[in-house]
Amino acid sequence: MYKDKVLLKKEILKYYKILILNGLYFEAHEYLENYWKKFKKYSKSYYLFKIFIQLAALLHKIRNQKNYNGARKIIKNTIDNISKLIIVVLN
């Protein structure tokens, strides 16, 4: 069962990567958000996927919208979530 979950996460992230590399940042954000909601709240996967979602949103804000104030807010939130992920991993 565990190997299946790991494999599924890898496949999800592989498709996310394809979307990002093709400049489809908003689509990558939406794609991951569908899976993120299914993870146990405050787990490693929850934070990891949330960080990837925020990175896609950040790229969208910068490249597509030229919204640098919005990008700054996303960066602050992402740093906060990276800190939370580190705490979860270390505990």
Secondary structure, DSSP 8 states (H G I E B T S, - for coil): -HHHHHHHHHHHHHHHHHHHHTT-HHHHHHHHHHHHTTS-TTSHHHHHHHHHHHHHHHHIIIIII--HHHHHHHHHHHHHHHHHHHHHHH-
